[in-house]
Amino acid sequence: MRPYLLKGHSRPLTQLKYNREGDLLFSCAKDHNPNLWYADDGTRIGTYVGHNGAVATCDVSLDSTRLLTGSADSSAKLWDVETGANLFTWKHKAPCKAVAFGLGDGLAAIATDPFMTTTPAIHLVRIAADEADQSADAMQVLAGFDKRTNRVAFTDVNATLISAGEDGFVRRWDVETGKLKLESKIHAGSIADLQMSTDGTHFVTASFDNMSKLVDTQTLEVLKTYATDRPANSAALSPIFDHVLIGGGQEASQVTTTSSRAGKFESRFFHKIFTEEFGSVRGHFGPINACAFSPDGRSFATGGEDGYIRLHHFDNDYLTARFF
Protein backbone atom coordinates (compact mmCIF):
# COMPACT_ATOMS: atom_id res chain seq x y z
CA MET A 1 0.00 0.00 0.00
CA ARG A 2 1.88 3.03 -1.31
CA PRO A 3 0.37 6.36 -0.28
CA TYR A 4 0.05 9.57 -2.23
CA LEU A 5 1.87 12.41 -0.48
CA LEU A 6 -0.15 15.62 -0.72
CA LYS A 7 1.77 18.82 -0.03
CA GLY A 8 -0.45 21.89 -0.09
CA HIS A 9 -0.10 23.28 3.41
CA SER A 10 2.82 25.08 5.02
CA ARG A 11 1.65 24.42 8.58
CA PRO A 12 0.30 21.42 10.56
CA LEU A 13 -2.99 19.88 9.43
CA THR A 14 -6.07 20.34 11.65
CA GLN A 15 -8.91 18.43 9.94
CA LEU A 16 -9.73 16.30 6.89
CA LYS A 17 -13.19 15.78 5.39
CA TYR A 18 -14.45 13.64 2.51
CA ASN A 19 -17.63 14.64 0.70
CA ARG A 20 -20.55 12.19 0.69
CA GLU A 21 -19.60 10.56 -2.63
CA GLY A 22 -15.97 10.23 -1.59
CA ASP A 23 -14.48 11.76 -4.74
CA LEU A 24 -13.36 14.99 -3.02
CA LEU A 25 -11.15 15.54 0.01
CA PHE A 26 -11.12 18.83 1.93
CA SER A 27 -8.21 19.77 4.19
CA CYS A 28 -7.57 22.62 6.58
CA ALA A 29 -4.45 23.52 8.50
CA LYS A 30 -2.82 26.14 10.69
CA ASP A 31 -2.02 28.12 7.59
CA HIS A 32 -4.85 30.34 6.31
CA ASN A 33 -6.07 28.44 3.25
CA PRO A 34 -8.23 25.28 3.14
CA ASN A 35 -7.53 23.04 0.13
CA LEU A 36 -9.60 20.80 -2.12
CA TRP A 37 -8.18 17.57 -3.60
CA TYR A 38 -9.29 14.72 -5.82
CA ALA A 39 -9.57 11.79 -3.44
CA ASP A 40 -8.59 9.30 -6.13
CA ASP A 41 -5.05 10.45 -6.94
CA GLY A 42 -4.47 13.45 -4.68
CA THR A 43 -4.50 16.09 -7.41
CA ARG A 44 -5.08 19.51 -5.91
CA ILE A 45 -8.15 21.19 -7.39
CA GLY A 46 -8.00 24.51 -5.62
CA THR A 47 -7.57 26.67 -2.53
CA TYR A 48 -10.08 28.77 -0.59
CA VAL A 49 -8.47 32.15 0.10
CA GLY A 50 -9.96 34.58 2.60
CA HIS A 51 -9.14 33.64 6.20
CA ASN A 52 -6.51 35.60 8.14
CA GLY A 53 -5.78 33.00 10.79
CA ALA A 54 -5.25 29.29 11.34
CA VAL A 55 -8.20 27.29 9.99
CA ALA A 56 -9.19 24.82 12.68
CA THR A 57 -12.18 23.07 11.15
CA CYS A 58 -14.27 22.47 8.04
CA ASP A 59 -17.38 20.64 6.89
CA VAL A 60 -18.90 20.07 3.45
CA SER A 61 -22.59 20.00 2.53
CA LEU A 62 -24.26 16.75 1.47
CA ASP A 63 -24.56 17.91 -2.15
CA SER A 64 -20.90 19.04 -2.20
CA THR A 65 -21.78 22.58 -3.25
CA ARG A 66 -20.82 24.43 -0.07
CA LEU A 67 -17.94 24.38 2.37
CA LEU A 68 -18.08 25.74 5.93
CA THR A 69 -14.85 26.69 7.73
CA GLY A 70 -13.94 28.07 11.15
CA SER A 71 -10.77 30.02 11.89
CA ALA A 72 -8.66 31.67 14.57
CA ASP A 73 -9.42 35.00 12.89
CA SER A 74 -12.75 34.84 14.79
CA SER A 75 -14.82 34.12 11.71
CA ALA A 76 -16.67 31.26 10.08
CA LYS A 77 -17.02 31.34 6.30
CA LEU A 78 -19.36 29.71 3.80
CA TRP A 79 -17.74 28.94 0.43
CA ASP A 80 -18.89 27.87 -3.00
CA VAL A 81 -17.03 24.57 -3.47
CA GLU A 82 -16.77 24.82 -7.26
CA THR A 83 -15.75 28.46 -7.69
CA GLY A 84 -14.00 29.10 -4.37
CA ALA A 85 -16.10 32.23 -3.81
CA ASN A 86 -16.74 33.32 -0.23
CA LEU A 87 -20.55 33.37 -0.01
CA PHE A 88 -20.93 34.60 3.58
CA THR A 89 -18.91 35.35 6.72
CA TRP A 90 -20.05 35.07 10.33
CA LYS A 91 -17.94 37.40 12.47
CA HIS A 92 -17.46 36.53 16.13
CA LYS A 93 -15.49 37.89 19.08
CA ALA A 94 -13.50 34.69 19.59
CA PRO A 95 -11.78 32.01 17.47
CA CYS A 96 -14.08 29.47 15.79
CA LYS A 97 -12.86 25.98 16.65
CA ALA A 98 -15.61 23.66 15.37
CA VAL A 99 -18.26 23.75 12.62
CA ALA A 100 -20.79 21.23 11.29
CA PHE A 101 -23.65 21.11 8.80
CA GLY A 102 -26.96 19.61 9.86
CA LEU A 103 -28.83 17.04 7.81
CA GLY A 104 -30.24 18.71 4.71
CA ASP A 105 -27.68 21.55 4.88
CA GLY A 106 -30.25 24.08 6.13
CA LEU A 107 -28.69 24.29 9.58
CA ALA A 108 -25.14 24.66 10.88
CA ALA A 109 -23.32 24.85 14.21
CA ILE A 110 -20.36 27.14 14.90
CA ALA A 111 -18.44 26.75 18.18
CA THR A 112 -16.44 29.69 19.54
CA ASP A 113 -13.64 29.64 22.12
CA PRO A 114 -13.36 31.40 25.47
CA PHE A 115 -11.40 34.56 24.73
CA MET A 116 -10.74 37.45 27.12
CA THR A 117 -14.20 38.43 28.41
CA THR A 118 -16.06 36.29 25.85
CA THR A 119 -17.44 33.00 27.17
CA PRO A 120 -17.44 29.88 24.97
CA ALA A 121 -20.63 29.13 23.06
CA ILE A 122 -22.10 27.14 20.19
CA HIS A 123 -24.06 29.21 17.68
CA LEU A 124 -26.79 27.49 15.64
CA VAL A 125 -27.44 29.29 12.36
CA ARG A 126 -29.82 28.81 9.45
CA ILE A 127 -28.20 28.28 6.05
CA ALA A 128 -30.26 30.03 3.37
CA ALA A 129 -30.68 28.42 -0.05
CA ASP A 130 -29.76 31.78 -1.61
CA GLU A 131 -26.72 33.49 -0.11
CA ALA A 132 -28.41 36.87 -0.65
CA ASP A 133 -30.94 35.87 2.01
CA GLN A 134 -28.31 34.64 4.48
CA SER A 135 -28.53 36.12 7.98
CA ALA A 136 -25.70 36.49 10.49
CA ASP A 137 -28.08 36.06 13.44
CA ALA A 138 -28.00 32.81 15.38
CA MET A 139 -31.32 31.02 15.87
CA GLN A 140 -29.97 29.55 19.12
CA VAL A 141 -26.88 30.00 21.29
CA LEU A 142 -25.79 27.05 23.45
CA ALA A 143 -23.82 28.06 26.55
CA GLY A 144 -23.22 27.13 30.18
CA PHE A 145 -19.73 25.60 29.91
CA ASP A 146 -16.33 27.23 30.40
CA LYS A 147 -13.94 25.28 28.17
CA ARG A 148 -13.30 25.21 24.43
CA THR A 149 -15.47 22.98 22.23
CA ASN A 150 -13.35 21.01 19.76
CA ARG A 151 -16.01 19.09 17.81
CA VAL A 152 -19.75 19.31 17.12
CA ALA A 153 -22.07 16.93 15.24
CA PHE A 154 -25.81 16.83 14.55
CA THR A 155 -27.87 13.69 15.15
CA ASP A 156 -31.52 12.59 15.57
CA VAL A 157 -32.44 14.32 12.27
CA ASN A 158 -31.11 17.67 13.55
CA ALA A 159 -33.08 17.47 16.81
CA THR A 160 -29.88 16.98 18.82
CA LEU A 161 -26.37 18.40 18.72
CA ILE A 162 -23.43 16.49 20.19
CA SER A 163 -20.45 18.52 21.42
CA ALA A 164 -17.07 17.53 22.87
CA GLY A 165 -14.26 19.65 24.17
CA GLU A 166 -11.31 20.44 26.39
CA ASP A 167 -13.01 19.52 29.67
CA GLY A 168 -13.42 15.86 28.65
CA PHE A 169 -17.23 16.11 28.61
CA VAL A 170 -19.55 15.05 25.80
CA ARG A 171 -22.87 16.90 25.78
CA ARG A 172 -26.27 16.38 24.13
CA TRP A 173 -28.13 19.59 23.32
CA ASP A 174 -31.74 20.12 22.28
CA VAL A 175 -31.47 22.11 19.04
CA GLU A 176 -34.96 23.63 19.25
CA THR A 177 -34.80 24.88 22.85
CA GLY A 178 -31.03 25.26 23.22
CA LYS A 179 -31.10 23.38 26.51
CA LEU A 180 -28.62 20.78 27.70
CA LYS A 181 -30.27 17.34 27.69
CA LEU A 182 -27.39 15.19 28.93
CA GLU A 183 -23.68 15.40 29.65
CA SER A 184 -21.08 12.81 30.58
CA LYS A 185 -17.42 12.97 31.54
CA ILE A 186 -15.97 10.60 28.94
CA HIS A 187 -12.25 11.43 29.15
CA ALA A 188 -9.76 12.62 31.76
CA GLY A 189 -8.06 14.81 29.15
CA SER A 190 -9.13 17.12 26.35
CA ILE A 191 -11.23 15.49 23.60
CA ALA A 192 -9.48 16.36 20.35
CA ASP A 193 -11.82 14.64 17.90
CA LEU A 194 -15.31 13.16 17.60
CA GLN A 195 -16.60 11.37 14.49
CA MET A 196 -20.05 9.84 14.04
CA SER A 197 -20.81 6.39 12.66
CA THR A 198 -22.56 6.19 9.30
CA ASP A 199 -25.93 5.41 10.91
CA GLY A 200 -25.52 7.98 13.69
CA THR A 201 -26.13 5.51 16.53
CA HIS A 202 -22.64 5.84 18.00
CA PHE A 203 -19.47 7.88 17.67
CA VAL A 204 -15.78 7.58 18.38
CA THR A 205 -13.69 10.06 20.37
CA ALA A 206 -9.95 10.71 20.57
CA SER A 207 -8.34 12.29 23.60
CA PHE A 208 -5.01 13.48 24.97
CA ASP A 209 -5.47 11.01 27.86
CA ASN A 210 -4.17 8.27 25.50
CA MET A 211 -7.67 6.84 25.05
CA SER A 212 -10.15 6.57 22.24
CA LYS A 213 -13.72 5.56 23.12
CA LEU A 214 -16.83 4.30 21.36
CA VAL A 215 -19.90 6.03 22.78
CA ASP A 216 -23.67 5.52 22.39
CA THR A 217 -25.27 8.62 20.87
CA GLN A 218 -28.49 8.45 22.92
CA THR A 219 -27.22 7.55 26.39
CA LEU A 220 -23.57 8.74 26.14
CA GLU A 221 -22.60 5.36 27.58
CA VAL A 222 -19.05 4.25 26.81
CA LEU A 223 -19.36 1.03 24.80
CA LYS A 224 -15.69 0.30 24.10
CA THR A 225 -12.31 1.75 25.06
CA TYR A 226 -9.21 1.66 22.86
CA ALA A 227 -6.11 2.23 24.97
CA THR A 228 -2.98 3.62 23.34
CA ASP A 229 0.39 4.60 24.79
CA ARG A 230 0.37 8.05 23.21
CA PRO A 231 -2.01 11.03 22.91
CA ALA A 232 -4.84 10.34 20.45
CA ASN A 233 -5.48 13.35 18.22
CA SER A 234 -8.02 11.88 15.82
CA ALA A 235 -10.15 8.76 15.35
CA ALA A 236 -12.41 7.53 12.54
CA LEU A 237 -14.83 4.62 12.03
CA SER A 238 -14.73 2.43 8.93
CA PRO A 239 -18.08 2.53 7.09
CA ILE A 240 -17.78 -1.09 5.88
CA PHE A 241 -15.87 -2.98 8.61
CA ASP A 242 -15.75 -3.04 12.41
CA HIS A 243 -12.48 -1.13 12.32
CA VAL A 244 -11.36 2.01 14.14
CA LEU A 245 -8.52 4.19 12.84
CA ILE A 246 -6.63 6.19 15.48
CA GLY A 247 -3.94 8.78 14.82
CA GLY A 248 -1.75 10.68 17.25
CA GLY A 249 1.73 10.49 18.71
CA GLN A 250 3.95 12.34 21.10
CA GLU A 251 3.87 16.10 20.81
CA ALA A 252 6.58 17.25 18.44
CA SER A 253 8.24 19.23 21.24
CA GLN A 254 8.59 16.07 23.34
CA VAL A 255 10.38 13.95 20.74
CA THR A 256 14.09 13.71 21.52
CA THR A 257 15.21 11.64 18.52
CA THR A 258 14.96 12.14 14.78
CA SER A 259 13.50 8.68 14.09
CA SER A 260 9.87 8.84 12.99
CA ARG A 261 9.31 5.51 14.73
CA ALA A 262 10.48 6.86 18.09
CA GLY A 263 7.65 9.36 18.36
CA LYS A 264 5.00 6.68 17.71
CA PHE A 265 3.51 8.51 14.76
CA GLU A 266 1.75 5.54 13.13
CA SER A 267 -1.88 5.30 12.07
CA ARG A 268 -3.21 2.44 14.19
CA PHE A 269 -6.10 0.10 13.38
CA PHE A 270 -8.22 -1.43 16.14
CA HIS A 271 -11.11 -3.88 15.95
CA LYS A 272 -14.24 -2.02 17.01
CA ILE A 273 -15.74 -4.91 19.01
CA PHE A 274 -12.69 -6.74 20.39
CA THR A 275 -10.64 -3.52 20.95
CA GLU A 276 -7.49 -5.30 19.73
CA GLU A 277 -4.92 -3.53 17.57
CA PHE A 278 -4.36 -5.49 14.36
CA GLY A 279 -2.27 -3.18 12.21
CA SER A 280 -0.48 0.11 11.79
CA VAL A 281 0.78 2.32 8.96
CA ARG A 282 3.89 4.46 9.37
CA GLY A 283 4.98 7.47 7.37
CA HIS A 284 4.36 10.82 9.03
CA PHE A 285 7.31 12.69 10.49
CA GLY A 286 5.44 14.09 13.49
CA PRO A 287 2.11 13.53 15.24
CA ILE A 288 -1.00 12.73 13.20
CA ASN A 289 -3.56 15.49 13.79
CA ALA A 290 -6.39 14.35 11.52
CA CYS A 291 -7.65 11.14 9.94
CA ALA A 292 -10.68 10.16 7.88
CA PHE A 293 -12.09 7.10 6.11
CA SER A 294 -13.50 7.51 2.63
CA PRO A 295 -17.28 6.86 2.47
CA ASP A 296 -16.74 3.58 0.57
CA GLY A 297 -14.24 2.37 3.18
CA ARG A 298 -11.61 1.54 0.55
CA SER A 299 -9.19 4.33 1.39
CA PHE A 300 -8.22 6.65 4.20
CA ALA A 301 -6.35 9.91 4.64
CA THR A 302 -4.18 11.23 7.46
CA GLY A 303 -2.86 14.72 8.06
CA GLY A 304 0.17 15.41 10.20
CA GLU A 305 2.14 18.00 12.10
CA ASP A 306 4.62 17.79 9.21
CA GLY A 307 2.15 19.57 6.90
CA TYR A 308 1.65 16.53 4.65
CA ILE A 309 -1.51 14.59 3.86
CA ARG A 310 -0.98 10.89 3.20
CA LEU A 311 -3.70 9.37 1.03
CA HIS A 312 -3.84 5.57 1.26
CA HIS A 313 -5.83 3.17 -0.93
CA PHE A 314 -6.21 -0.23 0.70
CA ASP A 315 -4.83 -3.33 -1.00
CA ASN A 316 -7.27 -6.11 -1.84
CA ASP A 317 -5.84 -8.10 1.06
CA TYR A 318 -7.37 -5.66 3.53
CA LEU A 319 -10.78 -5.89 1.86
CA THR A 320 -10.85 -9.70 1.77
CA ALA A 321 -8.86 -10.78 4.85
CA ARG A 322 -10.49 -11.82 8.12
CA PHE A 323 -8.52 -10.31 10.98
CA PHE A 324 -10.60 -11.93 13.74
Secondary structure, 3 states (H helix, E strand, C coil): CCCEEEECCCCCEEEEEECCCCCEEEEEECCCCCEEEECCCCCEEEECCCCCCCEEEEEECCCCCEEEEEECCCEEEEEECCCCCEEEEEECCCCEEEEEECCCCCEEEEEECCECCECCEEEEEECCCCHHHCCCCCCEEECCCCCCEEEEEEECCCCEEEEEECCCEEEEEECCCCCEEEEEECCCCCEEEEEECCCCCEEEEEECCCEEEEEECCCCCEEEEEECCCCEEEEEECCCCCEEEEEECCCHHHCCCCCCCCCCCCEEEEECCCCCEEEEECCCCCCEEEEEECCCCCEEEEEECCCEEEEEECCHHHHHCCCC
